[in-house]
Amino acid sequence: MPKIVDHDERRLALADAVLALIAREGISAVTTRAVAEESGWSTGVLNHYFGSRHELLLAALRRAGDIQGDRYRTILDEEGTGPIEKLRNITASILPLDERRLAMTRVFLFFYAEGAAEETARGEIAAFLSRWRGVVRESVVAAQREGTVSADLDADAVTVALVALTDGLALQAILDPVVMEAISAEDAAARCVDAAVRRTTEEAGAVGR
């Protein structure tokens, strides 16, 4: 009886192999041969699923986004954790301080550059950022209801400020050891959240004057 192959599972496994390579050696290490060796399958099997290196990287980008989405949901579903702590955990889940987050940041940096000139990449990145903002906004609104973030603040403005700050720090951290050291501090995520709220508060005050 022929073995039943789950093609979707195999694609995910290959994408995971790409992410493992990226975390360990960087984007430049991703070749058909290297991914085949990492996954334990032949280059023929790899070429059956992905026609080019770019398709492999795009699959890795989508896989990283899906894994991060699962992490968001886990954080939001945590019982006994308040909205501010959830915001801090969401922020921490992005900072590239382990192999998963490092691979995600590296592959996103690659596609950020490509997205400036290529519509498919831009759309993938924009969709990921939209999901990220949605998760952050959910916790910002919950924090406003709880009273730990002022209800007078624009939840969308706080959300944009926090996502932009966290994204910038994550991308700079993989390029600059000074930033990597800064985000490695135990209270880095909390300081990001506090800075975004403070910035939005100051901007609201400036408008009101």
C-alpha positions as CSV (number, residue, x, y, z in Angstrom):
1,M,0.0,0.0,0.0
2,P,1.6,3.3,-1.0
3,K,2.5,5.7,1.8
4,I,0.1,8.7,2.1
5,V,2.0,12.0,2.0
6,D,0.6,15.0,3.7
7,H,1.9,17.7,1.3
8,D,0.8,20.6,3.6
9,E,2.8,19.1,6.5
10,R,5.8,18.6,4.3
11,R,5.7,22.2,3.1
12,L,5.5,23.4,6.7
13,A,8.5,21.2,7.6
14,L,10.5,22.6,4.7
15,A,9.6,26.1,5.8
16,D,10.7,25.3,9.3
17,A,14.0,24.0,7.9
18,V,14.5,27.4,6.1
19,L,13.8,29.3,9.4
20,A,16.3,27.1,11.3
21,L,18.9,27.9,8.7
22,I,18.1,31.6,8.9
23,A,18.4,31.6,12.7
24,R,21.7,29.8,12.7
25,E,23.4,31.3,9.6
26,G,21.4,34.1,8.1
27,I,19.5,34.6,4.9
28,S,22.5,34.0,2.7
29,A,22.7,30.4,3.9
30,V,19.4,29.5,2.3
31,T,20.1,27.5,-0.8
32,T,18.2,24.5,-2.2
33,R,21.0,22.1,-1.2
34,A,21.3,23.6,2.3
35,V,17.5,23.4,2.9
36,A,17.5,19.8,1.6
37,E,20.3,18.8,4.1
38,E,18.6,20.6,6.9
39,S,15.2,18.9,6.3
40,G,16.6,15.5,5.5
41,W,14.9,15.3,2.1
42,S,16.4,15.4,-1.4
43,T,16.7,18.4,-3.6
44,G,14.3,16.7,-5.9
45,V,11.6,16.6,-3.2
46,L,12.4,20.3,-2.4
47,N,12.0,21.3,-6.0
48,H,8.7,19.5,-6.2
49,Y,7.2,21.9,-3.6
50,F,9.2,25.1,-4.3
51,G,10.3,26.3,-7.7
52,S,12.9,28.8,-6.5
53,R,14.9,30.2,-3.5
54,H,12.5,33.1,-3.4
55,E,9.5,30.7,-3.0
56,L,11.3,29.0,-0.1
57,L,11.9,32.4,1.6
58,L,8.3,33.4,1.0
59,A,7.1,30.2,2.6
60,A,9.4,30.8,5.6
61,L,8.0,34.4,5.9
62,R,4.4,33.0,6.0
63,R,5.4,30.2,8.4
64,A,7.0,32.7,10.7
65,G,3.9,34.9,10.6
66,D,1.6,31.9,11.4
67,I,3.8,30.9,14.3
68,Q,3.8,34.4,15.7
69,G,0.0,34.5,15.3
70,D,-0.3,31.4,17.4
71,R,1.9,33.1,20.0
72,Y,-0.3,36.1,20.1
73,R,-3.4,34.0,20.6
74,T,-1.7,32.1,23.5
75,I,-0.8,35.4,25.1
76,L,-4.3,36.9,24.7
77,D,-5.9,33.7,26.1
78,E,-3.7,33.6,29.2
79,E,-5.9,33.6,32.3
80,G,-4.9,35.8,35.3
81,T,-2.8,38.1,33.2
82,G,-3.9,41.7,33.0
83,P,-4.0,43.8,29.7
84,I,-0.8,45.7,30.5
85,E,1.1,42.5,31.1
86,K,-0.3,41.1,27.9
87,L,0.9,44.1,26.0
88,R,4.4,43.6,27.5
89,N,4.3,39.9,26.6
90,I,3.2,40.7,23.0
91,T,6.0,43.2,22.7
92,A,8.5,40.7,24.2
93,S,7.3,38.0,21.7
94,I,8.7,40.1,18.8
95,L,12.1,41.1,20.2
96,P,14.8,38.8,18.6
97,L,16.1,37.2,21.7
98,D,15.9,33.5,20.8
99,E,16.2,31.5,17.6
100,R,12.6,31.7,16.6
101,R,12.3,35.4,17.0
102,L,15.7,35.9,15.4
103,A,14.8,34.0,12.3
104,M,11.5,35.8,12.1
105,T,13.2,39.2,12.3
106,R,15.8,38.3,9.7
107,V,13.3,37.0,7.2
108,F,11.0,40.0,7.7
109,L,13.9,42.4,7.2
110,F,14.7,40.7,3.9
111,F,11.1,41.1,2.7
112,Y,10.8,44.7,4.1
113,A,13.4,45.7,1.6
114,E,11.8,43.6,-1.2
115,G,8.4,45.0,-0.3
116,A,9.4,48.5,-1.2
117,A,9.5,47.4,-4.9
118,E,7.5,44.2,-5.1
119,E,3.8,44.0,-4.5
120,T,3.5,40.4,-3.3
121,A,6.1,41.0,-0.6
122,R,4.5,44.3,0.3
123,G,1.1,42.7,0.7
124,E,2.5,39.9,2.9
125,I,4.3,42.4,5.2
126,A,1.3,44.7,5.3
127,A,-1.0,41.8,6.3
128,F,1.3,40.8,9.1
129,L,1.6,44.3,10.5
130,S,-2.2,44.6,10.3
131,R,-2.7,41.4,12.4
132,W,0.0,42.6,14.9
133,R,-1.8,46.0,15.3
134,G,-5.1,44.2,15.8
135,V,-3.7,42.1,18.6
136,V,-2.0,45.1,20.3
137,R,-5.2,47.2,20.0
138,E,-7.3,44.5,21.6
139,S,-5.0,44.7,24.7
140,V,-4.8,48.5,24.6
141,V,-8.6,48.8,24.7
142,A,-8.8,46.2,27.5
143,A,-6.2,48.2,29.4
144,Q,-8.4,51.3,29.0
145,R,-11.4,49.5,30.3
146,E,-9.4,48.4,33.3
147,G,-8.0,51.9,33.9
148,T,-4.3,51.1,33.4
149,V,-4.2,53.1,30.2
150,S,-6.1,56.4,30.1
151,A,-9.4,56.1,28.3
152,D,-8.8,59.6,26.9
153,L,-6.0,58.3,24.7
154,D,-6.7,57.2,21.1
155,A,-6.3,53.4,21.1
156,D,-5.2,53.4,17.5
157,A,-2.5,56.0,18.2
158,V,-1.1,54.0,21.1
159,T,-1.2,50.9,18.9
160,V,0.7,52.4,16.0
161,A,3.3,53.9,18.4
162,L,3.9,50.6,20.2
163,V,4.1,48.5,17.0
164,A,6.4,51.0,15.3
165,L,8.7,51.3,18.3
166,T,8.9,47.5,18.8
167,D,9.4,46.8,15.1
168,G,12.2,49.4,14.8
169,L,14.0,48.0,17.9
170,A,13.8,44.4,16.6
171,L,15.1,45.3,13.2
172,Q,17.9,47.5,14.5
173,A,18.9,44.8,17.1
174,I,19.9,42.3,14.5
175,L,22.2,45.0,12.9
176,D,23.5,46.8,15.9
177,P,24.9,45.1,19.1
178,V,24.2,48.2,21.1
179,V,20.5,47.9,20.4
180,M,20.6,44.1,21.0
181,E,22.1,44.7,24.4
182,A,19.4,47.3,25.2
183,I,16.5,45.0,24.3
184,S,18.1,42.2,26.3
185,A,17.4,44.0,29.5
186,E,14.7,42.3,31.7
187,D,12.4,45.3,31.6
188,A,12.8,46.1,27.9
189,A,9.3,45.1,26.9
190,A,7.8,47.1,29.8
191,R,9.7,50.2,28.8
192,C,8.5,49.9,25.2
193,V,4.9,49.8,26.3
194,D,5.4,52.7,28.7
195,A,7.2,54.8,26.1
196,A,4.4,54.2,23.5
197,V,1.8,55.3,26.1
198,R,3.8,58.2,27.2
199,R,4.5,59.4,23.7
200,T,0.8,59.2,22.8
201,T,-0.1,61.1,26.0
202,E,2.4,63.8,25.2
203,E,1.1,64.1,21.6
204,A,-2.5,64.3,22.8
205,G,-1.5,67.0,25.3
206,A,0.2,69.0,22.5
207,V,-2.9,68.9,20.4
208,G,-5.0,70.0,23.2
209,R,-3.0,73.0,24.0
